[in-house]
């Protein structure tokens, strides 16, 4: 393999200076990854003499933003620099284009020879095709002249039908042969062009010449005395991003007891900056500088007065019950004052250990945090949403870091069982995970609407609703299932929802949000059903339901 050749490199305008140029090894030691960019920090130590020295750092990302490039220098063992002892005079980036060339392999030379041979063959076919087309055009002209001569002879009374027939047959057979030859040549020409296209594609696939960009950073350092100094170079690069990714695993330590949850969070990093990050400390930030700091635009809003309708239009809508989470675990009292709540504030999460992420544009996971929590499991059924009994587990975030919103891989009984998602979970907060349906339980839900009943002297109409949920256990193991149903909640006085507790299973009453809950003990191979009946009463002025 031949050495890379540097082309299009700018002239070194500092070459005439007396300051020596030293190759400085400053590896990447820390990377702060944001939503759409990354802050790269390079750091190293070098022994410098008194005066001006130029340090060259090679292998930096060519896509770095020039205006974010900066450098700092301090004497080894110090924390702060003194401009009277050491300072950075200048720092700049230089880019160049590399042409990586290699000797052509035997296969490429064979392909080039075959391509040249087939190209000459195509040129010969093209010449023969043009000749065949010209020959066919000449025969067409002869046929036209012959037909004209026959017409002239017939007008002068020179009858020669047999001669004329022989002449036309001879011309027709010649035209047919010429047309056949032309079609064969056209077909062969098209096939030859396709063959050349395939050869060119194979030749391009075996090409060993590629262009690449390279960049280096030159730092001018002035020092008052010789010694060992620490130099840091940092910059911001695009083409890098990260997203949180989680993994939850249920482990049954003791048979018959509640399992424990092993929860891990990782930062999934993508980067294609042109440099590799080997053995660096990652910091994952939730800051979003791309949003800017522009205030929202204020627009005028006009109010209109309109006459109130005599009819009360009512419509049903889905509304999610808003909560602040599942609550937090009780905390022990401490003589110290509690910390400030940082909800909504940008976070910076450090990886547990150093990691390597090459610049290949592929996802690479970096461990963030892990914890183990005891769990409380239950089988829940919300048949209106899904006719399946789902295993639900409740845990506590025992990490010192929050769990960011993201996908969760579910592992149970030693294998991958599915994928779920979580929202933001603060430290110490309870959260729940669904582990998929129980295949041993079958569920059937039906809704019956009764006929509307309106009193003879009343302006109210009543309609009954009957909801039936049937459960069947196909397994030998008993199950305890928590069944949840709901009834509509009215916000107007002329529409009332009343639960018929006398005809409802276990005489269950709804809560403030209209939810009813049953705890069903389902024996092995057993069956049970739950029935809910409620009445919808509406005034004659109400329309829409």
C-alpha positions in Angstrom: 0.0 0.0 0.0 1.4 3.4 -1.0 1.6 6.3 1.4 -1.2 8.9 1.5 -0.6 11.9 -0.7 -1.5 15.4 0.6 -3.0 17.7 -1.9 -4.7 21.1 -1.7 -3.0 21.9 1.6 -2.8 25.6 2.4 0.6 27.2 2.7 2.0 27.3 6.2 2.2 31.1 6.8 4.2 30.4 10.0 6.9 28.4 8.4 9.2 31.4 8.3 9.1 31.9 12.0 11.9 30.8 14.2 9.6 29.1 16.7 10.1 25.3 16.6 7.2 23.0 15.6 6.6 20.1 17.9 4.2 17.2 17.3 2.0 17.2 20.4 0.1 14.1 21.5 -3.2 15.3 23.0 -5.7 12.5 23.1 -9.4 13.0 23.6 -10.0 12.7 27.3 -13.5 14.0 27.7 -16.6 14.4 25.5 -19.8 16.1 26.4 -22.5 14.9 24.0 -25.6 17.0 23.4 -28.7 16.5 21.4 -27.1 17.4 18.1 -23.4 18.2 18.7 -20.5 17.3 21.1 -17.9 19.2 23.0 -14.5 17.5 22.7 -11.6 18.1 25.1 -8.1 17.0 24.3 -5.4 17.2 27.0 -1.7 16.3 27.2 1.6 17.3 28.8 4.7 18.5 27.0 8.2 19.7 27.9 8.7 23.3 26.6 11.7 25.6 26.6 11.5 29.3 27.4 10.0 31.4 24.6 7.6 30.7 21.7 6.8 27.1 20.7 4.3 25.8 18.2 2.5 22.6 19.0 0.8 20.5 16.3 -2.1 18.2 17.2 -3.0 15.9 14.3 -6.0 13.7 13.7 -8.6 16.2 14.9 -12.2 16.2 13.4 -12.2 18.1 10.1 -15.8 19.2 10.8 -15.0 21.1 14.0 -16.5 24.6 14.3 -13.6 27.1 13.9 -15.1 29.7 16.2 -15.3 27.2 19.1 -11.7 26.2 18.9 -9.7 27.3 22.0 -6.7 26.2 24.0 -5.2 26.7 27.5 -1.8 26.0 29.1 -0.7 25.7 32.7 2.5 24.5 34.3 2.3 20.9 35.5 1.0 20.8 39.1 -0.8 24.2 38.9 -4.5 24.8 38.5 -4.6 28.3 37.1 -2.4 30.0 34.5 -0.5 33.2 34.9 -0.1 35.3 31.7 3.2 36.5 32.9 4.6 33.0 33.0 2.7 31.2 30.2 0.0 32.0 27.7 -1.6 31.0 24.4 -0.8 33.4 21.6 -2.8 31.7 18.8 -4.7 28.6 18.0 -5.9 27.6 14.5 -7.0 24.6 12.5 -5.6 23.6 9.1 -7.4 21.2 6.8 -6.1 19.2 3.9 -7.4 16.7 1.4 -5.8 13.2 1.3 -5.8 11.0 -1.7 -5.3 7.4 -0.6 -4.0 5.5 -3.6 -3.0 1.9 -4.0 -1.5 -0.2 -6.8 -4.2 -1.7 -9.0 -4.8 -5.4 -8.2 -4.8 -8.1 -10.9 -8.6 -8.3 -10.9 -8.9 -4.6 -11.7 -6.4 -4.9 -14.6 -8.3 -7.8 -16.0 -11.6 -5.9 -15.8 -10.0 -2.9 -17.5 -8.8 -5.1 -20.4 -12.2 -6.8 -20.7 -13.9 -3.4 -20.7 -11.6 -2.2 -23.5 -12.3 -5.3 -25.6 -16.1 -5.0 -25.1 -16.0 -1.3 -25.9 -14.3 -2.0 -29.3 -16.9 -4.7 -29.9 -19.7 -2.2 -29.2 -18.1 0.3 -31.7 -18.1 -2.5 -34.4 -21.7 -3.3 -33.6 -22.7 0.3 -33.8 -21.0 0.6 -37.3 -22.8 -2.5 -38.6 -26.1 -1.3 -37.2 -25.7 2.0 -39.0 -24.9 0.1 -42.3 -28.0 -2.1 -41.9 -30.2 0.9 -41.3 -28.8 2.6 -44.4 -29.3 -0.6 -46.5 -33.0 -0.8 -45.3 -33.6 2.8 -46.2 -32.1 2.2 -49.7 -34.4 -0.8 -50.2 -37.4 1.3 -49.2 -36.4 3.9 -51.8 -36.0 1.1 -54.5 -39.5 -0.2 -53.6 -41.0 3.3 -54.0 -39.3 3.8 -57.4 -40.4 0.3 -58.6 -44.0 1.0 -57.7 -43.8 4.3 -59.6 -42.4 2.6 -62.7 -45.1 0.0 -62.6 -47.7 2.8 -62.6 -46.0 4.5 -65.6 -45.8 1.2 -67.6 -49.5 0.4 -66.9 -50.5 3.9 -68.1 -48.7 3.3 -71.4 -50.4 -0.1 -71.9 -47.2 -2.1 -71.3 -48.7 -5.1 -69.4 -46.2 -7.3 -67.6 -48.0 -8.6 -64.5 -45.7 -11.6 -64.1 -42.6 -9.4 -64.3 -44.0 -6.9 -61.9 -44.9 -9.7 -59.4 -41.4 -11.1 -59.5 -39.8 -7.7 -59.1 -42.0 -6.9 -56.0 -41.4 -10.3 -54.4 -37.6 -9.9 -54.9 -37.7 -6.4 -53.3 -39.9 -7.6 -50.5 -37.7 -10.5 -49.6 -34.6 -8.2 -49.6 -36.4 -5.8 -47.3 -37.4 -8.6 -44.9 -33.9 -9.9 -44.7 -32.5 -6.3 -44.1 -35.2 -5.7 -41.4 -34.3 -9.0 -39.7 -30.6 -8.2 -39.8 -31.3 -4.7 -38.3 -33.4 -6.1 -35.5 -30.8 -8.7 -34.6 -28.1 -6.0 -34.6 -30.2 -3.7 -32.4 -30.8 -6.5 -29.9 -27.1 -7.4 -29.8 -26.2 -3.7 -29.4 -28.6 -3.3 -26.4 -27.1 -6.4 -24.8 -23.6 -5.1 -25.3 -24.5 -1.8 -23.7 -25.9 -3.6 -20.6 -22.7 -5.7 -20.4 -20.6 -2.6 -20.5 -22.7 -1.1 -17.7 -22.1 -4.1 -15.5 -18.4 -4.0 -16.2 -18.2 -0.4 -15.3 -20.1 -1.1 -12.0 -17.7 -3.9 -11.1 -14.7 -1.7 -12.0 -16.0 1.1 -9.7 -16.5 -1.4 -6.9 -12.9 -2.5 -7.1 -11.5 1.0 -7.3 -8.9 1.7 -4.5 -8.7 5.4 -4.8 -10.7 7.5 -2.3 -10.6 11.0 -1.0 -10.5 11.8 2.7 -10.2 15.1 4.7 -7.7 15.6 7.4 -7.2 18.4 9.9 -4.6 19.5 12.4 -4.6 22.1 15.1 -1.5 24.4 15.6 -1.2 26.1 19.0 1.3 28.9 19.7 2.5 28.7 23.3 4.7 31.3 25.0 6.4 30.3 28.3 8.7 32.4 30.5 10.7 29.4 31.8 11.4 25.9 30.6 9.4 23.1 32.2 6.6 20.6 31.8 3.3 22.1 30.9 -0.2 20.8 30.5 -2.0 22.0 27.3 -5.7 21.6 26.7 -7.5 22.0 23.3 -11.3 21.9 23.1 -13.8 22.4 20.3 -17.4 21.6 19.3 -18.2 19.3 16.4 -21.5 18.5 14.7 -22.6 15.0 13.5 -22.8 13.7 17.0 -25.9 12.9 19.2 -27.2 10.7 21.9 -30.4 9.2 23.3 -31.1 7.4 26.5 -31.7 3.6 26.4 -32.8 1.4 29.3 -32.9 -2.3 30.2 -35.2 -3.9 32.8 -34.7 -7.4 34.0 -37.0 -9.3 36.5 -35.1 -11.9 38.6 -36.8 -14.3 40.9 -34.3 -15.0 43.7 -36.6 -17.2 45.8 -39.3 -19.3 44.2 -42.8 -18.1 45.2 -41.5 -14.7 46.4 -41.7 -11.4 44.7 -38.9 -10.9 42.1 -36.4 -8.0 42.1 -35.7 -5.6 39.3 -32.2 -5.0 37.8 -32.4 -1.7 36.0 -29.7 -0.2 33.8 -29.5 3.0 31.8 -27.2 3.6 28.9 -26.4 6.5 26.6 -26.7 5.5 23.0 -24.1 7.6 21.0 -23.9 8.2 17.3 -20.9 10.1 15.9 -19.5 10.6 12.4 -17.0 13.4 13.0 -13.9 12.0 11.3 -12.1 11.2 14.5 -12.4 8.2 16.9 -13.0 8.6 20.7 -10.9 6.0 22.5 -11.1 5.5 26.2 -12.7 8.8 27.0 -15.0 10.1 29.8 -18.5 10.8 28.4 -20.8 13.4 29.8 -24.4 13.3 28.5 -26.2 16.6 28.5 -29.9 17.4 28.1 -29.2 21.0 27.1 -30.7 22.1 23.7 -28.7 25.1 22.5 -30.2 24.7 19.0 -33.5 26.0 20.3 -32.0 29.5 20.9 -33.2 32.1 23.4 -35.8 34.0 21.4 -38.9 34.9 23.3 -42.3 33.6 22.0 -44.2 35.8 19.6 -47.2 37.5 21.1 -50.3 37.9 18.9 -53.6 39.6 19.5 -56.6 37.5 20.3 -60.1 38.8 19.5 -63.1 37.9 21.6 -66.6 37.7 20.1 -70.0 37.7 21.8 -72.7 35.3 20.5 -76.1 34.3 21.6 -76.4 31.3 23.8 -78.0 28.3 22.2 -81.2 27.0 23.7 -80.0 23.4 23.2 -77.2 22.0 25.3 -74.8 20.2 23.0 -72.8 17.5 24.8 -70.1 15.3 23.4 -68.0 12.6 24.9 -64.2 13.0 25.0 -61.2 11.0 26.2 -59.3 12.8 29.0 -56.2 11.5 30.7 -56.0 11.7 34.4 -53.1 14.0 35.2 -50.9 13.0 38.1 -47.4 13.9 39.2 -46.3 10.3 39.1 -46.7 7.3 41.3 -45.3 9.1 44.3 -42.0 8.7 46.1 -40.8 6.5 48.9 -40.8 7.9 52.5 -37.6 9.6 53.3 -35.9 9.7 56.7 -35.7 13.0 58.4 -32.3 14.7 58.3 -31.0 17.6 60.3 -29.8 19.1 57.0 -31.9 21.3 54.9 -33.4 19.7 51.8 -31.8 20.5 48.4 -33.4 22.7 45.7 -35.7 20.9 43.3 -34.1 20.9 39.9 -37.1 19.6 37.9 -37.0 21.1 34.4 -33.4 22.1 34.6 -30.8 20.8 32.2 -28.9 17.8 33.4 -25.4 16.5 32.9 -25.0 12.7 33.5 -21.5 11.2 33.7 -20.8 7.7 32.4 -19.9 5.0 34.9 -16.6 4.3 33.2 -14.6 5.4 30.2 -15.7 4.1 26.8 -14.7 4.1 23.2 -16.9 5.3 20.3 -15.5 5.1 16.8 -16.5 7.7 14.1 -18.5 5.2 12.0 -22.0 6.6 12.5 -23.3 3.5 14.2 -24.9 3.3 17.6 -22.7 2.6 20.6 -24.0 2.2 24.1 -22.2 3.7 27.1 -23.3 2.6 30.7 -24.8 5.5 32.7 -26.2 4.0 35.9 -27.7 0.8 37.4 -29.7 -0.2 40.5 -31.6 -3.0 42.0 -35.1 -2.5 43.5 -37.6 -4.8 45.1 -40.8 -5.2 43.2 -44.5 -5.7 43.7 -46.2 -7.5 40.9 -49.9 -7.9 40.0 -52.0 -9.0 37.1 -54.2 -6.1 35.7 -57.0 -6.1 33.2 -58.4 -3.0 31.4 -60.6 -4.8 28.9 -61.7 -1.5 27.3 -58.2 -0.9 26.1 -57.0 -4.5 25.5 -58.7 -7.8 26.1 -55.6 -9.3 27.9 -54.4 -9.7 31.4 -51.0 -7.9 31.7 -48.3 -8.4 34.3 -47.5 -5.1 36.0 -44.6 -4.5 38.3 -44.0 -1.5 40.7 -40.5 -0.4 41.7 -38.6 2.6 43.1 -35.8 4.5 41.3 -33.0 3.9 43.8 -30.4 5.6 41.7 -29.0 9.1 42.5 -29.7 10.0 38.9 -33.1 10.4 37.2 -34.4 8.0 34.6 -34.8 9.9 31.4 -37.6 9.2 29.0 -36.7 6.5 26.5 -37.3 2.9 25.3 -36.8 0.0 27.7 -35.8 -3.6 26.8 -37.7 -6.1 28.9 -35.8 -9.3 30.0 -37.6 -11.9 32.0 -36.8 -15.6 32.7 -33.5 -15.3 31.0 -34.8 -14.0 27.7 -36.0 -10.9 25.8 -39.8 -10.6 26.1 -40.5 -7.2 24.5 -39.9 -3.5 24.6 -41.7 -0.7 26.4 -41.1 3.0 27.2 -40.7 5.1 30.3 -41.2 8.8 31.0 -39.0 11.0 33.2 -38.6 9.3 36.6 -37.0 11.3 39.4 -34.7 9.7 42.0 -36.7 8.0 44.7 -39.9 8.0 42.7 -42.1 4.9 42.1 -42.7 3.7 38.6 -44.4 0.8 36.9 -43.5 -1.4 34.0 -45.8 -3.7 32.0 -44.4 -7.1 31.0 -46.9 -8.2 28.4 -50.1 -10.3 28.4 -50.5 -13.6 30.3 -51.1 -16.3 27.7 -53.0 -18.5 30.0 -56.0 -16.2 30.5 -58.6 -15.4 27.9 -60.8 -12.3 28.2 -64.1 -11.3 26.5 -65.8 -8.0 26.9 -69.3 -7.0 25.7 -71.4 -3.9 26.0 -75.2 -3.9 25.8 -77.4 -0.8 25.4 -80.9 -0.8 26.7 -83.8 1.0 25.1 -84.3 4.6 26.0 -87.0 5.1 28.6 -88.8 8.5 28.9 -91.5 9.1 31.4 -94.9 10.3 30.2 -94.9 13.5 32.3 -91.1 13.9 32.5 -88.5 15.7 30.5 -85.7 13.2 31.4 -84.7 10.2 29.3 -83.0 7.2 30.8 -80.8 4.6 29.0 -79.1 1.6 30.6 -75.6 0.3 29.8 -74.5 -3.2 30.8 -70.8 -4.1 30.6 -69.8 -7.8 30.9 -66.3 -9.0 31.3 -65.6 -12.8 31.2 -62.3 -14.4 32.3 -61.2 -17.9 31.6 -58.0 -19.5 33.1 -56.6 -22.1 30.7 -53.7 -23.0 33.1 -53.5 -25.0 36.3 -52.0 -22.2 38.3 -54.4 -19.9 40.2 -54.3 -16.2 39.3 -55.3 -13.0 41.1 -56.5 -10.4 38.6 -57.3 -6.8 39.2 -60.1 -5.7 36.8 -60.6 -2.1 36.1 -63.6 -0.6 34.3 -64.8 2.9 33.9 -68.1 4.9 33.5 -68.4 8.4 32.0 -68.1 11.4 34.3 -70.6 14.2 33.6 -69.6 17.9 33.9 -73.1 19.4 33.4 -76.2 19.2 35.6 -78.6 18.1 32.8 -76.6 14.9 32.1 -76.2 12.4 34.9 -74.4 9.1 35.2 -75.6 6.8 37.9 -74.1 3.4 38.7 -76.7 0.7 39.5 -74.8 -0.8 42.4 -77.5 -3.4 43.1 -76.9 -5.0 39.7 -73.1 -4.5 39.7 -70.8 -7.2 40.8 -69.8 -6.9 44.5 -71.7 -3.6 44.6 -68.6 -1.7 43.6 -68.8 2.1 43.4 -66.8 4.4 41.1 -64.2 6.8 42.4 -64.0 10.5 41.5 -62.6 9.7 38.0 -65.3 7.1 37.2 -63.0 4.0 37.7 -64.3 0.8 39.3 -61.9 -1.9 40.5 -62.4 -5.6 41.3 -60.0 -8.2 42.7 -60.8 -11.5 41.1 -59.4 -14.8 42.4 -59.3 -17.1 39.4 -58.7 -20.7 40.2 -56.9 -23.1 37.9 -59.1 -23.9 34.8 -61.7 -21.6 36.4 -64.0 -19.0 35.0 -65.5 -15.9 36.4 -67.3 -12.8 35.1 -67.8 -9.2 36.1 -70.9 -7.2 35.4 -71.3 -3.4 35.5 -74.6 -1.6 35.0 -75.0 2.2 34.9 -77.7 4.6 33.8 -77.4 7.6 31.6 -80.0 10.3 32.4 -80.3 13.3 30.1 -82.6 16.3 29.9 -84.6 17.0 26.8 -82.4 20.1 26.2 -79.3 17.9 25.8 -78.3 16.8 22.4 -75.2 15.0 21.1 -75.3 11.8 23.2 
